[in-house]
Amino acid sequence: MKKTYDSAVIGAGIIGMAAAYNLSREGLKTAVIDKSYIGSGSTGRCISGIRQQFSTAASIGLMKDSVSLFSQMEDEFGFSIDFSKSGYLLMAHDEGLLNVFKSNIELQKKEGINVSLISPEEALSIVPGLNTDGLLGAAYCPDDGQAYPFSVLKGYKKKIDEKSGDFYLHNPVSGIEKKENFLLTLANGTLIEANKVLLSAGAWTREIGKKVGLDLPLYPERHEAVITERIPKIIEPMLVDYRKDGCYFQQLLTGQVIGCYTPDPNVPGIRTDSSCEFLLEMAQRMVRLVPELEKAAILRHWAGCYTMTPDGSPIVDQTEVENLYVASGMSGHGFMFGPGICKHLVTYMVENKWDVDFSEFSISRSFGSKESLK
Ligand SMILES: Cc1cc2nc3c(=O)[nH]c(=O)nc-3n(C[C@H](O)[C@H](O)[C@H](O)COP(=O)(O)OP(=O)(O)OC[C@H]3O[C@@H](n4cnc5c(N)ncnc54)[C@H](O)[C@@H]3O)c2cc1C
């Protein structure tokens, strides 16, 4: 069986779904293909954080767009995505990081973000149970927040369905051929012909790119996460502790506390196995920061992938193969980046020119600088 589309999106995570939503809105008949179910990759494994506190104008600008898009979704989809401006509190326990916050805040304010450098006492007034031992200061943005990834995906699915987009799920792309158009072969033998193709397969993007001779600098790593049972509200913002043995966690609107830490050394590869070491370590780190959490029972833990690039920023661009695009390498930010990135990427796919400066995410950049707020 062969089906013909204007565009095909490989991967039904936040990036593929947000792209397909925008492509459909532009009037392109679109196919969304996934080797498993919608959200089965990293998107369904993330901890739902959305922040605008980044260190470059492009990332800050795109996150302003994303926050605005997240805030419109309830009206657009007709149901809640549990979006809340619950804030992000980034904590500095050393002078070096405090200075990084200071210069970032200057740029963020210039870009119109409601952010300020606050004292440990002010941090304590925002999170009364916070252990401020050793805390020198914090960067706080009350307009950062959270949303429920599965509701966002459900909303995009609803909108793509309304525009008669098609889904091919549990059906990996096993081959890509480029003639005048692209011809994608799916595992069950279906052939998808499309004029434009987006590689948005998260951690698997590099492996799929190889099918058309690309070697994209994308490096998956395992990241583990944990969630507690529901407890009364004790934490409003996402708390980000940047110490070497730090962690980050927030309380969901539904009461559970959800969080991660960045393993050191990193754990390379596409891995979703979870470890007892993480569970014990994470519990200690969370309780050190908010001692009251000692009373909260952990419900479960799991793992997913960050897809890294050499400089920690995504790759969002057309590849050297005409009409083949890539949006991957989202590190720990793909959920929050997705709506903003895909809005601009789809404009580029349709009009063949960028409506914003995304050179920082270009495939041909030097990869020499680093995002300072991982
Ligand atoms: C523990 C953890 C916590 C995180 N917390 C946050 C957070 O708070 N905020 C945030 O913004 N980000 C967070 N992230 C990062 C975020 O989850 C990712 O950046 C984002 O989900 C990437 O989305 P994606 O669409 O690129 O990839 P994915 O969601 O992984 O989607 C890729 C899809 O491609 C499909 N696929 C693979 N191979 C094929 C094939 N051959 N054919 C067809 N389909 C294929 C997969 O099945 C998958 O569904 C976190 C990640 C982890 C692991």
The ligand as an SDF file (V2000), in Angstrom:
LIG
                    3D

 53 58  0  0  0  0  0  0  0  0999 V2000
   13.8050   12.0540   33.0190 C   0  0  0  0  0  0  0  0  0  0  0  0
   13.6030   13.1820   32.0600 C   0  0  0  0  0  0  0  0  0  0  0  0
   13.1200   14.4120   32.5010 C   0  0  0  0  0  0  0  0  0  0  0  0
   12.9120   15.4650   31.6060 C   0  0  0  0  0  0  0  0  0  0  0  0
   12.3560   16.6380   32.0500 N   0  0  0  0  0  0  0  0  0  0  0  0
   12.0760   17.6320   31.1640 C   0  0  0  0  0  0  0  0  0  0  0  0
   11.4120   18.8180   31.5850 C   0  0  0  0  0  0  0  0  0  0  0  0
   11.0890   19.0020   32.7600 O   0  0  0  0  0  0  0  0  0  0  0  0
   11.1410   19.7600   30.6490 N   0  0  0  0  0  0  0  0  0  0  0  0
   11.4880   19.6040   29.3300 C   0  0  0  0  0  0  0  0  0  0  0  0
   11.2430   20.5010   28.5490 O   0  0  0  0  0  0  0  0  0  0  0  0
   12.1100   18.4840   28.9170 N   0  0  0  0  0  0  0  0  0  0  0  0
   12.4090   17.4950   29.7850 C   0  0  0  0  0  0  0  0  0  0  0  0
   13.0350   16.3610   29.3650 N   0  0  0  0  0  0  0  0  0  0  0  0
   13.4760   16.2670   27.9760 C   0  0  0  0  0  0  0  0  0  0  0  0
   12.3290   15.9660   27.0690 C   0  0  0  0  0  0  0  0  0  0  0  0
   11.6120   14.8600   27.5440 O   0  0  0  0  0  0  0  0  0  0  0  0
   12.8500   15.6730   25.6640 C   0  0  0  0  0  0  0  0  0  0  0  0
   13.7500   16.6710   25.2550 O   0  0  0  0  0  0  0  0  0  0  0  0
   11.7090   15.6450   24.6780 C   0  0  0  0  0  0  0  0  0  0  0  0
   10.6910   14.7930   25.1310 O   0  0  0  0  0  0  0  0  0  0  0  0
   12.2090   15.1980   23.3120 C   0  0  0  0  0  0  0  0  0  0  0  0
   11.0820   15.1020   22.4760 O   0  0  0  0  0  0  0  0  0  0  0  0
   11.2250   14.4600   21.0500 P   0  0  0  0  0  0  0  0  0  0  0  0
    9.9130   14.5850   20.4050 O   0  0  0  0  0  0  0  0  0  0  0  0
   12.4390   15.0280   20.3810 O   0  0  0  0  0  0  0  0  0  0  0  0
   11.6130   12.9190   21.3250 O   0  0  0  0  0  0  0  0  0  0  0  0
   10.7320   11.7160   21.8820 P   0  0  0  0  0  0  0  0  0  0  0  0
    9.6710   12.1390   22.8130 O   0  0  0  0  0  0  0  0  0  0  0  0
   11.7120   10.6970   22.3650 O   0  0  0  0  0  0  0  0  0  0  0  0
   10.0050   11.1830   20.5900 O   0  0  0  0  0  0  0  0  0  0  0  0
   10.6960   10.4900   19.5740 C   0  0  0  0  0  0  0  0  0  0  0  0
    9.7700    9.4370   19.0160 C   0  0  0  0  0  0  0  0  0  0  0  0
   10.3970    8.8400   17.8610 O   0  0  0  0  0  0  0  0  0  0  0  0
    9.9480    7.5170   17.7890 C   0  0  0  0  0  0  0  0  0  0  0  0
   10.8350    6.7230   16.9120 N   0  0  0  0  0  0  0  0  0  0  0  0
   12.0750    6.2760   17.1500 C   0  0  0  0  0  0  0  0  0  0  0  0
   12.5360    5.5690   16.1090 N   0  0  0  0  0  0  0  0  0  0  0  0
   11.5530    5.5460   15.1750 C   0  0  0  0  0  0  0  0  0  0  0  0
   11.4260    4.9660   13.8900 C   0  0  0  0  0  0  0  0  0  0  0  0
   12.4100    4.2520   13.3290 N   0  0  0  0  0  0  0  0  0  0  0  0
   10.2620    5.1480   13.2180 N   0  0  0  0  0  0  0  0  0  0  0  0
    9.2540    5.8770   13.7490 C   0  0  0  0  0  0  0  0  0  0  0  0
    9.3280    6.4440   14.9950 N   0  0  0  0  0  0  0  0  0  0  0  0
   10.4650    6.2930   15.6870 C   0  0  0  0  0  0  0  0  0  0  0  0
    9.9730    7.0450   19.2500 C   0  0  0  0  0  0  0  0  0  0  0  0
    9.1360    5.9150   19.4510 O   0  0  0  0  0  0  0  0  0  0  0  0
    9.4880    8.2910   19.9850 C   0  0  0  0  0  0  0  0  0  0  0  0
    8.0970    8.2510   20.2780 O   0  0  0  0  0  0  0  0  0  0  0  0
   13.2330   15.2850   30.2300 C   0  0  0  0  0  0  0  0  0  0  0  0
   13.7060   14.0450   29.7810 C   0  0  0  0  0  0  0  0  0  0  0  0
   13.8810   13.0080   30.6720 C   0  0  0  0  0  0  0  0  0  0  0  0
   14.3720   11.6790   30.1620 C   0  0  0  0  0  0  0  0  0  0  0  0
  1  2  1  0
  2  3  1  0
  2 52  2  0
  3  4  2  0
  4  5  1  0
  4 50  1  0
  5  6  2  0
  6  7  1  0
  6 13  1  0
  7  8  2  0
  7  9  1  0
  9 10  1  0
 10 11  2  0
 10 12  1  0
 12 13  2  0
 13 14  1  0
 14 15  1  0
 14 50  1  0
 15 16  1  0
 16 17  1  0
 16 18  1  0
 18 19  1  0
 18 20  1  0
 20 21  1  0
 20 22  1  0
 22 23  1  0
 23 24  1  0
 24 25  2  0
 24 26  1  0
 24 27  1  0
 27 28  1  0
 28 29  2  0
 28 30  1  0
 28 31  1  0
 31 32  1  0
 32 33  1  0
 33 34  1  0
 33 48  1  0
 34 35  1  0
 35 36  1  0
 35 46  1  0
 36 37  1  0
 36 45  1  0
 37 38  2  0
 38 39  1  0
 39 40  1  0
 39 45  2  0
 40 41  1  0
 40 42  2  0
 42 43  1  0
 43 44  2  0
 44 45  1  0
 46 47  1  0
 46 48  1  0
 48 49  1  0
 50 51  2  0
 51 52  1  0
 52 53  1  0
M  END
$$$$
